[in-house]
């Protein structure tokens, strides 16, 4: 996981931090609530159709994705 560039975050007027959590329903619900409240604002990157799931995974694994890669299902 990459380090937060505190200087860049400060210049952008934001505070950057990594979120590490267990993969369970309670943690996902708590994270969703923080996003809904605007407390946590995920950085979104590319949106790809589900047919490009392999490419999305490769972007994520290689670190070439900037922000979260979203797969569009419908």
C-alpha positions as CSV (number, residue, x, y, z in Angstrom):
1,X,0.0,0.0,0.0
2,X,1.4,3.4,-0.9
3,X,2.1,6.2,1.5
4,X,-0.1,9.2,1.8
5,X,1.6,12.3,0.4
6,X,0.7,14.7,3.2
7,X,2.0,17.8,1.4
8,X,-0.1,17.1,-1.7
9,X,-3.2,16.4,0.4
10,X,-2.7,19.6,2.3
11,X,-2.3,21.6,-0.9
12,X,-5.6,20.0,-2.1
13,X,-7.3,21.0,1.1
14,X,-8.0,17.4,2.1
15,X,-6.8,14.9,4.6
16,X,-5.6,11.5,3.2
17,X,-5.6,8.3,5.1
18,X,-5.7,4.5,4.5
19,X,-8.7,2.5,5.6
20,X,-7.9,-1.1,6.7
21,X,-10.8,-3.2,7.7
22,X,-12.0,-6.7,8.0
23,X,-14.3,-8.0,5.3
24,X,-17.5,-8.4,7.2
25,X,-21.0,-6.9,7.0
26,X,-20.7,-4.7,10.1
27,X,-17.5,-3.0,8.9
28,X,-18.9,-2.6,5.4
29,X,-22.1,-1.0,6.8
30,X,-20.1,1.4,9.0
31,X,-17.9,2.4,6.0
32,X,-21.0,2.9,3.8
33,X,-22.5,5.2,6.5
34,X,-19.4,7.3,6.6
35,X,-19.5,7.6,2.8
36,X,-23.2,8.5,2.9
37,X,-22.5,11.2,5.5
38,X,-19.7,12.6,3.4
39,X,-17.1,12.0,6.1
40,X,-15.2,9.6,3.9
41,X,-15.0,10.5,0.2
42,X,-13.5,7.7,-1.9
43,X,-11.3,8.7,-4.8
44,X,-13.0,7.3,-7.9
45,X,-11.0,6.4,-10.9
46,X,-12.2,4.6,-14.0
47,X,-15.6,3.1,-14.6
48,X,-15.4,0.0,-16.8
49,X,-18.1,-2.4,-18.1
50,X,-18.3,-5.8,-16.4
51,X,-17.0,-7.3,-19.6
52,X,-13.6,-5.6,-18.8
53,X,-13.3,-7.1,-15.3
54,X,-10.0,-8.6,-16.2
55,X,-8.6,-5.3,-17.3
56,X,-9.9,-3.7,-14.1
57,X,-8.2,-6.4,-12.0
58,X,-5.0,-5.9,-13.8
59,X,-5.1,-2.1,-13.2
60,X,-5.7,-2.7,-9.5
61,X,-3.0,-5.3,-9.2
62,X,-0.3,-3.4,-11.1
63,X,-0.9,-0.2,-9.2
64,X,-1.7,1.7,-12.4
65,X,-5.2,2.6,-11.2
66,X,-5.7,6.1,-9.9
67,X,-8.6,5.9,-7.5
68,X,-11.1,3.1,-7.2
69,X,-11.9,1.1,-10.3
70,X,-15.7,0.7,-10.7
71,X,-17.3,-2.1,-12.7
72,X,-20.6,-1.2,-14.2
73,X,-23.0,-4.2,-14.0
74,X,-26.1,-2.8,-15.8
